[in-house]
Amino acid sequence: MIGTTPGKPRITVLGAGPAGIAAAYALVKNNQAQVEVLERADRVGGNSTSFRIDGIWCDYGSHRFHPVADPSVIEDVKGLLGPDLLLQPRHGRIRLGGQWIHFPLKPVDAIRRLPKRFAASLMADSLLKPLRGKSKGPRTFKTILYDGLGKTISEHFYFPYVKKLWGLEPDKLAVTLAERRVSSGSVGRILMKMLRMLPGMRGETTGRFYYPRQGFGQISQAMMQAASDHGARLELGAEILRIEREGSRVTGLVLRKGRIEARHAADQVFSTIPLTVAVRLMDPPPPPEVLAAADAIRFRGMILVYLILGTDRFTEYDAHYFPELSIPISRMSEPKNYNSATEPKGRTILCAELPCDPGEKWWSMSDEELGRHYCDWLAGVGLPVTVPVLGCQTRRLGQAYPVYDLDYQRHFETIDRWFLGLEGFLSFGRQGLFAHDNTHHAFAMAYAAVDSLTSEGRIDHDRWAAHRREFESHRVED
Ligand SMILES: Cc1cc2nc3c(=O)[nH]c(=O)nc-3n(C[C@H](O)[C@H](O)[C@H](O)COP(=O)(O)OP(=O)(O)OC[C@H]3O[C@@H](n4cnc5c(N)ncnc54)[C@H](O)[C@@H]3O)c2cc1C
């Protein structure tokens, strides 16, 4: 528990993912508050953490730090990691029409490899766009994609991909998903992006990404270490049991660490845990409509399957993307290719991202069974595993992606409005704002939360509202 230092507000941060850590770091760096961070897991980093399997740094699926991040965020990350932050070329492949194409797309490669019929109908979609009428009926992810990109790329790439990722048909998904996830909304923009990959047209970071030597989680680790050096307290293994309030004021928390329960008083709670969880932890409970909204909102889960192989390297690629529905994984990454690791010798790992909710058949399967399926899936796309399989491990994420179905906005707004009416409580981060955001966005949200804190330790709601409008421009990078 944090003691009281006169003049400095006590801020309790819930969750030590990137959003929680960045908030703690910004608060103590500016000597703005006394800070404690409470995290249920035994390590920091949340969904952006890293861990070692057989001596190889692994993440929860492919994680890259994108150079489009706000310059202040990049500056902090570079300052914290120094030479441990590598700038790596992106070198992936995507399977389209049964062919492997370089991803991100490169003009010469795409011309050579895209199936001719696919390329021709893509160009026809683009040329005929001015003549195409707009889709009729309610606007959904499906109509936005059809109108912007046309039939070919929608049906061969985006529609199967989102169906796999979210388990829903594209006409059951909200427009927001298209706005947040599809950065190139027309074939013309896709072509422009490809042209920027040509030598001479490229900026220093085009087609590249930042990645730490010791896994993506090294970013959170280094930032938490810096926050601790400035006086922030971190409690791992701390499960929040209740968020106590008196009327509309949040006054403290009850948490359990091991067998011990403790109450922590707080002037201000910064919550980055899933908003649905925060609703259920409120004591006394919120009004029934807020509880009902929390029940109606869904996160998509994911199983990460780590296949350990007896070879130095399986492929030269960092990631393989699988939009087609014949293979249930959405992406496969080879962690050693992210930090150019040459050690350990004679071993590599392939990490598959298998979108899946508890209750689906994959969720209860053993590691061995999933490993066997994984090898079959790879054989089916022309990547047979012919080297020894040394083992298979899995990790399960309950909250991998927010599900933007057609009703989510209404439910989210019910919770959001109620949260905004609370004093001493602010919810943000990917899970706290139900935002399909990257890590650099989580950092930006945390810095904005700290910027909205007054010297008395209250939230300036006008400033926060202005930052919330900025967050609407966040676009997800893959
Ligand atoms: C498969 C996949 C790939 C991704 N790839 C990228 C990428 O390439 N680049 C990128 O920038 N981003 C990527 N992301 C997104 C990135 O992981 C998130 O943006 C980031 O982790 C969000 O940080 P956060 O702190 O908001 O949430 P989280 O990381 O989810 O952190 C929330 C924290 O709250 C804790 N918590 C939850 N409940 C409780 C409780 N009751 N008590 C205490 N603590 C609790 C959790 O344990 C967790 O540590 C990817 C995400 C996924 C799922």
The ligand as a Tripos MOL2 file, in Angstrom:
@<TRIPOS>MOLECULE
LIG
   53    58     1     0     0
SMALL
NO_CHARGES

@<TRIPOS>ATOM
      1 C1         -2.1710  -11.6240  -31.1760 C.3       1 LIG1
      2 C2         -1.8610  -10.1740  -30.8990 C.ar      1 LIG1
      3 C3         -0.8900   -9.5230  -31.6450 C.ar      1 LIG1
      4 C4         -0.6070   -8.1780  -31.4180 C.ar      1 LIG1
      5 N1          0.3730   -7.5690  -32.1560 N.ar      1 LIG1
      6 C5          0.7300   -6.2980  -31.8770 C.ar      1 LIG1
      7 C6          1.8040   -5.6670  -32.5890 C.ar      1 LIG1
      8 O1          2.4190   -6.2490  -33.4850 O.2       1 LIG1
      9 N2          2.1290   -4.4010  -32.2450 N.ar      1 LIG1
     10 C7          1.4790   -3.7030  -31.2590 C.ar      1 LIG1
     11 O2          1.8330   -2.5520  -30.9950 O.2       1 LIG1
     12 N3          0.4410   -4.2720  -30.5830 N.ar      1 LIG1
     13 C8          0.0550   -5.5440  -30.8720 C.ar      1 LIG1
     14 N4         -0.9750   -6.1360  -30.1750 N.ar      1 LIG1
     15 C9         -1.7210   -5.3340  -29.1910 C.3       1 LIG1
     16 C10        -1.0290   -5.2540  -27.8250 C.3       1 LIG1
     17 O3         -0.8650   -6.5400  -27.3030 O.3       1 LIG1
     18 C11        -1.9030   -4.3750  -26.9400 C.3       1 LIG1
     19 O4         -2.1440   -3.1360  -27.5730 O.3       1 LIG1
     20 C12        -1.3380   -4.0520  -25.5750 C.3       1 LIG1
     21 O5         -0.9170   -5.1780  -24.8600 O.3       1 LIG1
     22 C13        -2.4120   -3.3010  -24.7970 C.3       1 LIG1
     23 O6         -1.9240   -2.9020  -23.5510 O.3       1 LIG1
     24 P1         -2.9120   -2.6480  -22.3270 P.3       1 LIG1
     25 O7         -2.0670   -2.3200  -21.1680 O.co2     1 LIG1
     26 O8         -3.9500   -1.6880  -22.7570 O.co2     1 LIG1
     27 O9         -3.6760   -4.0450  -22.0910 O.3       1 LIG1
     28 P2         -3.0680   -5.5430  -21.6510 P.3       1 LIG1
     29 O10        -1.7770   -5.7210  -22.3140 O.co2     1 LIG1
     30 O11        -4.1530   -6.4550  -21.9320 O.co2     1 LIG1
     31 O12        -2.8470   -5.3420  -20.0930 O.3       1 LIG1
     32 C14        -3.8950   -5.4040  -19.1590 C.3       1 LIG1
     33 C15        -3.3180   -5.9230  -17.8400 C.3       1 LIG1
     34 O13        -4.3540   -5.9690  -16.8440 O.3       1 LIG1
     35 C16        -4.1570   -7.1340  -16.0480 C.3       1 LIG1
     36 N5         -5.4170   -7.5070  -15.3850 N.ar      1 LIG1
     37 C17        -6.5680   -7.9300  -15.9680 C.ar      1 LIG1
     38 N6         -7.4960   -8.1910  -15.0170 N.ar      1 LIG1
     39 C18        -6.9210   -7.9030  -13.8170 C.ar      1 LIG1
     40 C19        -7.3740   -7.9590  -12.4560 C.ar      1 LIG1
     41 N7         -8.6200   -8.3400  -12.1400 N.pl3     1 LIG1
     42 N8         -6.5110   -7.5860  -11.4690 N.ar      1 LIG1
     43 C20        -5.2570   -7.1620  -11.7760 C.ar      1 LIG1
     44 N9         -4.7830   -7.1040  -13.0410 N.ar      1 LIG1
     45 C21        -5.5970   -7.4650  -14.0410 C.ar      1 LIG1
     46 C22        -3.7180   -8.1800  -17.0670 C.3       1 LIG1
     47 O14        -3.0800   -9.2680  -16.4300 O.3       1 LIG1
     48 C23        -2.7730   -7.3480  -17.9520 C.3       1 LIG1
     49 O15        -1.4490   -7.3770  -17.4640 O.3       1 LIG1
     50 C24        -1.3100   -7.4730  -30.4090 C.ar      1 LIG1
     51 C25        -2.2900   -8.1280  -29.6600 C.ar      1 LIG1
     52 C26        -2.5760   -9.4560  -29.8930 C.ar      1 LIG1
     53 C27        -3.6360  -10.1440  -29.0800 C.3       1 LIG1
@<TRIPOS>BOND
     1     1     2 1
     2     2     3 ar
     3     2    52 ar
     4     3     4 ar
     5     4     5 ar
     6     4    50 ar
     7     5     6 ar
     8     6     7 ar
     9     6    13 1
    10     7     8 2
    11     7     9 ar
    12     9    10 ar
    13    10    11 2
    14    10    12 ar
    15    12    13 ar
    16    13    14 ar
    17    14    15 1
    18    14    50 ar
    19    15    16 1
    20    16    17 1
    21    16    18 1
    22    18    19 1
    23    18    20 1
    24    20    21 1
    25    20    22 1
    26    22    23 1
    27    23    24 1
    28    24    25 2
    29    24    26 1
    30    24    27 1
    31    27    28 1
    32    28    29 2
    33    28    30 1
    34    28    31 1
    35    31    32 1
    36    32    33 1
    37    33    34 1
    38    33    48 1
    39    34    35 1
    40    35    36 1
    41    35    46 1
    42    36    37 ar
    43    36    45 ar
    44    37    38 ar
    45    38    39 ar
    46    39    40 ar
    47    39    45 ar
    48    40    41 1
    49    40    42 ar
    50    42    43 ar
    51    43    44 ar
    52    44    45 ar
    53    46    47 1
    54    46    48 1
    55    48    49 1
    56    50    51 ar
    57    51    52 ar
    58    52    53 1
@<TRIPOS>SUBSTRUCTURE
     1 LIG1         1 GROUP 0 **** ****
